[in-house]
Amino acid sequence: MRKSRISWYKQSKLIELFVAGTTARTAASLVGVNKTTASYYFQRLRQLIYDNSEHHELLEGEVEADESYFGGRRKGKRGRGAAGKVPVFGLLKRNDKVYTVVIPDAKTDTLIPIIREKVKPDSIVYTDTWRSYNALDVSEFKHYRINHSELFANKANHINGIENFWNQAKRHMRKFNGIPKESFHLFLKECEWRFNNSDPKKQLKQLNQWVKKELN
């Protein structure tokens, strides 16, 4: 941001269009800058979001845990372990915020430490029937699981909240027609930030503050 030669007026417009979910190509046309400049500026905004990601207090109460896989439309294996896809893990406190992280795999030794780090003991943790969550049955958490092969919800027993977030995130990312793996963590945190700060006016205010801080 500090080296940007774009006028503050154009920067403000780019920030507004970023908040609106516009692609860099469309933003470049509307603001009057080239696509490379707009793409770089949008990526810097994502880096700012990542750098300013909230260090959440421990999630507590009712928490949904789930993994998902992001990537292109490739033929072959789907779901857990799908080749060429990026595995991610998410925790969502019901009616509140979500926390996401890119993971190397969906094994017990990967998922359980994240849950222990981010969720307060004695909380209720809802998952599906993936075997990596078996360790939660003999843990400091109250564990309920939903079998999606039979039903998607059994009263309070469901993970519909975190699955709704995955759907929103994938819908947002789909418009970019492919995201480089080295940048994926920035796009993921952008989706988390949008979900946790759903008011566009608040998003705009926050981004403007962060950019101006960078410029000073």
C-alpha positions as CSV (number, residue, x, y, z in Angstrom):
1,M,0.0,0.0,0.0
2,R,2.8,2.4,0.9
3,K,4.3,2.1,-2.6
4,S,1.0,2.5,-4.4
5,R,0.9,5.3,-7.0
6,I,-2.9,5.1,-7.2
7,S,-4.7,8.2,-5.9
8,W,-6.6,7.8,-2.7
9,Y,-9.8,8.4,-4.6
10,K,-9.2,5.3,-6.8
11,Q,-8.0,3.3,-3.8
12,S,-11.2,4.1,-2.0
13,K,-13.2,3.0,-5.0
14,L,-11.2,-0.3,-5.2
15,I,-11.9,-0.9,-1.5
16,E,-15.6,-0.4,-2.0
17,L,-15.7,-2.7,-5.0
18,F,-13.6,-5.3,-3.1
19,V,-16.2,-5.2,-0.2
20,A,-19.0,-5.6,-2.8
21,G,-17.3,-8.8,-4.0
22,T,-16.4,-7.5,-7.5
23,T,-13.7,-9.3,-9.4
24,A,-10.4,-7.4,-10.1
25,R,-11.1,-7.4,-13.8
26,T,-14.5,-5.6,-13.3
27,A,-13.0,-3.3,-10.7
28,A,-10.2,-2.3,-13.0
29,S,-12.7,-1.3,-15.7
30,L,-14.9,0.7,-13.3
31,V,-12.1,2.5,-11.6
32,G,-9.9,3.1,-14.7
33,V,-6.8,1.1,-13.7
34,N,-5.2,-1.9,-15.5
35,K,-6.2,-5.4,-14.4
36,T,-2.8,-6.2,-13.0
37,T,-2.9,-3.1,-10.7
38,A,-6.4,-4.0,-9.5
39,S,-5.4,-7.7,-8.9
40,Y,-2.4,-6.6,-6.9
41,Y,-4.4,-4.1,-4.8
42,F,-7.1,-6.7,-4.0
43,Q,-4.4,-9.2,-3.0
44,R,-2.9,-6.6,-0.7
45,L,-6.3,-6.1,0.9
46,R,-6.5,-9.9,1.5
47,Q,-3.1,-9.8,3.0
48,L,-4.2,-7.0,5.4
49,I,-7.2,-9.1,6.4
50,Y,-5.0,-12.0,7.0
51,D,-2.5,-10.0,9.0
52,N,-5.3,-8.5,11.1
53,S,-7.2,-11.7,11.6
54,E,-8.7,-11.7,15.0
55,H,-7.2,-13.9,17.7
56,H,-10.5,-15.4,18.8
57,E,-11.1,-16.0,22.4
58,L,-11.8,-19.7,23.0
59,L,-15.0,-20.8,21.3
60,E,-17.5,-22.2,23.8
61,G,-21.0,-23.5,24.2
62,E,-22.2,-25.3,21.1
63,V,-19.5,-25.6,18.5
64,E,-19.6,-27.3,15.1
65,A,-16.5,-28.8,13.6
66,D,-16.0,-29.9,10.0
67,E,-13.5,-30.2,7.2
68,S,-14.0,-29.4,3.6
69,Y,-12.0,-29.6,0.3
70,F,-11.6,-26.7,-2.1
71,G,-10.3,-27.0,-5.7
72,G,-11.1,-27.2,-9.3
73,R,-13.6,-29.4,-11.0
74,R,-11.5,-32.5,-11.6
75,K,-12.6,-36.0,-12.5
76,G,-11.6,-38.8,-10.1
77,K,-11.8,-39.1,-6.4
78,R,-14.0,-36.7,-4.5
79,G,-14.5,-35.8,-0.9
80,R,-11.9,-36.6,1.8
81,G,-8.4,-37.0,0.3
82,A,-9.5,-35.8,-3.2
83,A,-6.4,-35.3,-5.3
84,G,-5.5,-31.7,-6.2
85,K,-7.8,-30.1,-3.6
86,V,-6.9,-28.0,-0.6
87,P,-8.1,-29.5,2.7
88,V,-9.4,-26.9,5.3
89,F,-10.8,-27.2,8.8
90,G,-13.4,-25.0,10.4
91,L,-15.0,-24.4,13.8
92,L,-18.2,-22.5,14.2
93,K,-19.7,-21.3,17.4
94,R,-23.5,-21.4,16.8
95,N,-25.0,-18.0,16.0
96,D,-21.6,-16.4,16.2
97,K,-18.2,-16.6,14.5
98,V,-16.2,-19.1,12.5
99,Y,-12.5,-20.0,12.6
100,T,-10.8,-21.6,9.6
101,V,-7.4,-23.0,8.8
102,V,-5.7,-24.8,5.9
103,I,-4.6,-28.3,7.1
104,P,-2.2,-30.9,5.6
105,D,-4.7,-33.7,6.1
106,A,-7.8,-34.7,8.1
107,K,-6.2,-37.1,10.4
108,T,-6.9,-37.3,14.2
109,D,-3.4,-35.9,15.0
110,T,-4.2,-32.8,12.9
111,L,-7.8,-32.0,13.8
112,I,-7.9,-32.8,17.6
113,P,-5.1,-30.4,18.6
114,I,-6.8,-27.6,16.7
115,I,-10.1,-28.2,18.5
116,R,-8.2,-28.3,21.9
117,E,-6.5,-25.0,21.1
118,K,-9.6,-23.2,20.0
119,V,-12.5,-24.7,22.0
120,K,-13.1,-24.3,25.7
121,P,-13.3,-27.6,27.6
122,D,-16.8,-28.9,28.5
123,S,-18.2,-27.3,25.4
124,I,-20.5,-29.3,23.1
125,V,-18.8,-30.3,19.9
126,Y,-20.9,-31.5,17.0
127,T,-19.3,-33.4,14.1
128,D,-20.1,-35.9,11.4
129,T,-19.1,-39.5,11.6
130,W,-15.6,-39.1,10.2
131,R,-13.3,-41.5,12.2
132,S,-10.8,-38.7,13.1
133,Y,-13.3,-37.3,15.5
134,N,-13.5,-40.6,17.5
135,A,-11.0,-39.2,20.0
136,L,-13.6,-36.6,21.1
137,D,-15.6,-39.4,22.7
138,V,-13.1,-39.7,25.4
139,S,-12.0,-36.0,25.7
140,E,-12.8,-32.9,27.7
141,F,-15.6,-32.1,25.4
142,K,-19.2,-33.3,25.1
143,H,-19.3,-34.9,21.6
144,Y,-22.3,-35.5,19.4
145,R,-22.1,-36.7,15.8
146,I,-24.6,-36.7,13.0
147,N,-24.7,-39.5,10.4
148,H,-25.2,-37.7,7.1
149,S,-26.0,-41.0,5.3
150,E,-29.1,-41.2,7.4
151,L,-30.2,-37.6,8.0
152,F,-28.8,-34.0,8.0
153,A,-30.2,-33.0,11.4
154,N,-31.6,-34.5,14.5
155,K,-33.0,-31.5,16.5
156,A,-29.9,-29.7,17.9
157,N,-27.6,-32.4,16.5
158,H,-26.3,-31.1,13.2
159,I,-23.4,-29.2,11.6
160,N,-25.6,-27.1,9.2
161,G,-23.9,-23.9,10.3
162,I,-20.4,-24.7,9.3
163,E,-21.6,-26.4,6.1
164,N,-23.5,-23.2,5.3
165,F,-20.2,-21.3,5.7
166,W,-18.4,-23.8,3.3
167,N,-21.1,-23.2,0.7
168,Q,-20.8,-19.4,1.0
169,A,-17.0,-19.6,0.8
170,K,-17.0,-21.8,-2.3
171,R,-19.6,-19.7,-4.0
172,H,-17.5,-16.6,-3.4
173,M,-14.3,-18.2,-4.6
174,R,-15.9,-19.8,-7.7
175,K,-16.0,-16.4,-9.4
176,F,-12.2,-16.2,-9.6
177,N,-12.0,-19.2,-11.9
178,G,-9.1,-20.9,-10.0
179,I,-7.0,-19.7,-7.0
180,P,-3.3,-20.5,-6.8
181,K,-2.5,-22.7,-3.8
182,E,0.1,-20.3,-2.5
183,S,-2.6,-17.6,-2.2
184,F,-5.5,-19.8,-1.0
185,H,-5.0,-19.1,2.7
186,L,-5.6,-15.4,2.0
187,F,-8.9,-16.1,0.1
188,L,-10.0,-18.4,3.0
189,K,-9.3,-15.7,5.6
190,E,-11.2,-13.2,3.4
191,C,-14.2,-15.5,3.5
192,E,-13.9,-16.0,7.2
193,W,-13.7,-12.2,7.7
194,R,-16.7,-11.5,5.5
195,F,-18.8,-14.1,7.5
196,N,-17.7,-12.8,10.9
197,N,-18.3,-9.2,9.8
198,S,-21.4,-9.5,7.8
199,D,-22.2,-5.7,7.6
200,P,-20.7,-4.3,4.5
201,K,-20.4,-0.8,6.1
202,K,-18.4,-2.4,8.9
203,Q,-16.2,-4.2,6.4
204,L,-15.6,-0.9,4.5
205,K,-14.7,1.0,7.6
206,Q,-12.3,-1.7,8.9
207,L,-10.5,-1.9,5.5
208,N,-10.2,1.8,5.2
209,Q,-8.7,2.0,8.7
210,W,-6.2,-0.8,8.0
211,V,-5.1,0.8,4.6
212,K,-4.6,4.2,6.1
213,K,-2.6,2.7,8.9
214,E,-0.4,1.1,6.3
215,L,0.0,4.4,4.5
216,N,1.2,6.3,7.7
